[in-house]
Amino acid sequence: MSGVARLVAKIETEMGVEVDNRDDRAPTFGVNPEHLRMTEALLFAASEPLDTKALASSLPEGADVAALLSALQRTYEGRGVNLVCVAGKWQFRTAPDLAFLLRKELPEQRRLSRAAIETLAIIAYHQPVTRAEIEDIRGVMLSRGTLDVLMEIGWVKIRGRKRTPGRPVTFGTTDNFLIQFGLESVNHLPGLDELKAAGFLEAIPPSGFDVPNPTDELGPDEDPFIEGEDELDLATGGPDLD
């Protein structure tokens, strides 16, 4: 013990100060401390969520990215910010119970129409889905403007083409959609039980009612969309009949 440390200990003893020497940091279970600091710095400095590949490219060779993220997640549990995984990427976010501290009342720039909200929900749950399928589920025609709005704000994208006559394009949600709603993947969308618990569905839904299982993977009858293809068939027709 150094002279300064001995002096501090003596003063604390004479003054009756009780010292809690426990380390309040969460255990890191053998991860490299310097790699942990680097990972923490990268995530704090990032302007957008980072995936494991991006982190690995910035960390020293051989760094165990999965173990580092797990250790950081434990370290920040119960704190003002938490490390969360959204859209398969990692980001520090304000703890959910403290979100009210940072909420600001700002004028709303754009409100989604009912048609857009319904269309977004259909795309989220039924993806991959074509425009004709969206219209069939909603029971009304869909204007091009509705899809344009959802694509403009970055929540919906063209994801492929069906191997059917006319080769219609299929739509799906984007990483921005997952990030906006705090979802790790489309598989984390609320299921039947969650929707009933939240009061969005009756306790006993209609016979045959089910919540579809969306997927990020291309379907067996779906080809990837190639940028620059003719998009005239994306959404044509009259206005929404809402």
Secondary structure, 3 states (H helix, E strand, C coil): CCHHHHHHHHHHHHCCCCCCCCCCCCCCCCCCHHHHHHHHHHHHHCCCCECHHHHHHHCCCCCCHHHHHHHHHHHCCCCCEEEEEECCEEEEEECHHHHHHHCCCCCCCCCCCHHHHHHHHHHHHHCCEEHHHHHHHHCCCCCHHHHHHHHHCCCEEEEEEECCCCCCEEEEECHHHHHHCCCCCHHHCCCHHHHHHCCCCCCCCCCCCCCCCCCCCCCCCEEECCCCCCCCCCCCCCCCCC
